């Protein structure tokens, strides 16, 4: 039994979110549906997508991930048990956060996902060209209209998040409940500003790149080439510091007879304020390691070992 964590009124999530940016990119529809089945059967209920996934892949235009999820949802009876998060601002046809863009983009996402309401709707990237108050007003309006249950913020600086919160309070808009930043054992920058801010304001943190582009799986050693679209991103962590982190992760994994990725996700899920790390799987074989993290309890000593090894 997986204990869920409440991140907003009426919204409780498993402490592992399934990243779906690979759907329609490195995972076809059939494989994606198998991964979704395996994730839910393993106790997960939190799907993270975006309207832009995966426009960068050859032949794609954006929205492929949402469409694949929508087809999977069709006919299922457990929609109310699932938490579906998507994002706006980065789709080629709906770039930025102008109010009219947000209104058009949310309807397009609802259509692709084939659902009546989006559980968490993120401002994906900051849009300095649009007054923040206008973007916030449009996002808040979606909650009033019943198209969105909860507002989230992704890839914003701490200063801009503070601006968002102030405007929300001053104008009595619906407040954001969730923040999605980059955070993992080799990328701990948010601990200086965003994480304390989230804790102060009670914002749930849902980190992306939880496995540092796959580096924290432990398979990148620099001794052999690995076929992966993210190999170059992962290998940049092959520094003395990065190797120290991997050594610590492997040591803890050995104590639990599990994989390094499970340990890295369990460490992240144990950090105060973190609701659910996001991790993606291209295959069902990769999924089992991620799901193991849901049942992995690290001791205080193990958490300290990982914390010390990963300090800059």
N, C-alpha and C positions, 0 to 999 in steps of 0.2 A: 504494500500500500504506500503510495507516494503522498506525503503531506504537502498540501498546496499552500502558497503564500498569497495573502491578500495585498493587492497593489492599488486598488481603488474600490470604492463601494460596489459590492456585487461582482467584483472581478478577482478571481483567485487563480493563480497559475502554478504549474509544476515548476520546480527549481531548475529546469532546463528548458530553454526555448529552442525549437527547431528552426534553424536558418534555412530559408528556401531560395536563396539567390542562385543556387546551382540548378534549380528546376528550369528546364528549357534551355539550359546552357551545357553543362557537363552531365546532366541526368535527363533522359527523355521522359515522356509522359508516363509510360509503364513503370519505369524504375522509380520515378518520383512518387507515384501512387503506392508502390510497395514500401518505400521509405516512410511515407505518411502513415500507412497501416501499422508498420512496425513500431513507429514512435508512439502512436496512440495506444497500441496494445501493450507497450512497455510502461505505460503510466503517464505519458506526456500529454499536455493539452494546449500548449502555447505555440502558435505558428507565427513566425516573423517573416514578412515579405515587404515588397515595395512596388509601386506602379512602374518603376524604371527597370526592374529585373526582367529580362537581362538584355537590354537594348544593345550592349556592346558585343554580343555574340553575332557571328556572321549570319545574316538572314533574319535576324530579330529586329523588332522595332520598339520593344518595351511592353510590359504587361504579360509576358509569357508565363511567369511564375504564378501570378494571380489567376490566370486562365486555367492552368493545370490544377491549382487548388480548388477552383470553382467546379471543375469537372469531377474531382474527387469527392467534394461535398455533396454533389447531387444525389439525392435519395438517401443520404445518411440521416439517422435519427438522433445523432448526438451533437448536433450543431450547438445547442445551448451549453454543452459541457466544454466546448472549445473556446479558446480566446484567440481571436485573429487580429493581428496587427499589420497595418500597411502604412505607406508613407507617400507624401506629396512633395514635389518641387524639382525632381530630377528626371522625370520622364521627358523625352525629346519634344513631345507635343504639349506638355504641361509643365514648362520650366518656370521656376521661381514661385513666389508666394503672393502674387497679386490676388485680391479677393476673387476676381472672376476666374482665375486659373484654379484656385482651390475648389470653387464650386463645380467647375467642369470636371476636374480630376477626381473628386470624390464620387461623382456619379459614374464615371468610367470604371473606377475600381469596384464599386458596388455591382456593376453589371458583369465585370469579368469574374469576380468572386461568386456571383450569383447568391448574394446574401442581402438581407434587409438593413443590417446595421454593422458597422465596423467597430470592433471592441476598443481598439487603440489606434488612433490616427496621429501619426507623427509628422511634424514639420521636419523633412529629411535633411535639408541643408539651409542655412541662413540665407536670406535674400536681402542684402543691404540696399538694393534698389527700390524696395517697397517699404514704406513706413511700417515699423513693427506693429503699431497699434492697429493698422488695417488688416494685417495678416492674422493677428490674434482675434480681432472681431469676427473675421470670416470663419476661423476655426471654431470659435465659441458658438457661432450661429449654427454650425452643423450639429452641435450637441442639442441645441434648442429644437432643431428640426427632427431629431431622432435618427439622424444618419450616422452619428458617431456617439459612442458611450463615454469615451475618455480621450483626452488630448495628451500627446507626447511630444518631446523635443529631442532631436538627434543632431549631433555634429555642431552644436552651438558652444561658444566659449562661456565660461562662468559669468563673465560680465554681461553677456547678452541674455543669459538665462535669468540673471538678476533683474535686468531691464524688463524681461517678459513678465516676471512675477510681480513687479511693481505696477506695470500697466494693468495687469489682470486685477490686482487689488484696487487700484484707483478707479477703474472703469466697471468693476463688478462683473467681469467676464468669467467664464468657466475656467478654473485653474488647471494647469497641466498637472498630471499625476505621475508621469514616467519620464525618465531621461535615458537615452541610448547613446553612450559614448564608447570609445575604444578603451578596453581595460583588460589586462591579463598579467601574467607573472613577469613578462619582459617589457610591458608597457604600463607603467604605474603612475603616469603623469597626473591623472585626474585626482590622485590622493592629495594633491596640493591645493586644489580649489573646488572642482566640480563635486567630488565625493563629500567633502564637508558641507557644501551648500545643499546637496541633496538630503543629507542627514538632518540638517537644520530645518528644512522645509517639509520633511516627510515625503520626499519624492523617491519613488522606487527606481533603482538603477538596473538597467537591462543591458549588460555589456555586449558589444560585438567584437569580432576578431578574438574571441575568448581563447582560442588556441594559437594565436599569433600566426595566422596564415598556414597553420599546420605544423609550425616549428615545435610546438609543445606536445606533439604526438611522439616526438623522439626519433622519428625516422630520418630526419635530416642531420647527417653527420659530416657532410663535406667529402666523404670518401667515395661516393658513387653518385651518378646522376639519377635523379628521380623524375619520372614523367608526371608532371602536374602543372596546371596553369598557374599555380601559386608558388612554384618552386623558388623562383627568384626572390619573391617577397619573404619567404620563410628563411632562406639561406642568409639573408642580411643579419640575422640574429646569431650567426655562427661566430661569435666573438668570445673572448675569455669569460665575460660575464654571462653570456647566453649558455655556454657550455656548463658553467657552474650551476645555473638554474636546472638544466636538463639532468645533470648528475643527481641533484637533490630530488627532482621529480621521479627519476628512475628508482632511487633508493626507497622512497615512500611507496611507489607502485609495487616494488618487490615485496615489501612487508604485507601488502594486501592481496598479492597474487592478481594484480590488475594491470591495466595499461597506463602509461604516462598521461595520456589524454584525460582519462577518468580522474586522475589525481589533480591535474591542472584545473579542471572544471569544478571539482569538489572544493578546492582551495578558494576559487572565485566565489562560489555560491555561499561560502562560509564568511565572507567579508560583510561587515555591518552595512546595511543599506542596499546590498545587492539582492535583487529578487530572483533573477534567473539569467545565467549566462546564455548567450546564443551560440549554437554550434550547428554546422551543416554536415550532411552526409550525402555523398554521391551514390552510395550503394547501401544495401541493407547490412552488408558485412561491416562497414564503417559505423553503422548506427549502434551496434551492440556495445561498443566501447563507450559511446556517449551516454547511453542509458545506464551503464554501470555506475556513472557518477551520481545518479539519483539515490543510490543505496549505500554510497561510500561515506562513512563518517571518519573524518581525520581527527586524530588526537590533538590536544593543545601543543604537545611536543612536536608533532609533525607539521602543524600549521606554523609554528615558530621556525622550524628548520627551513621551510619553503620561503617564509617571509625574509629570513636573514639572507638566504642564498640569492634572493631576487632584489635585494636592496641595491640601488645604483652605487 
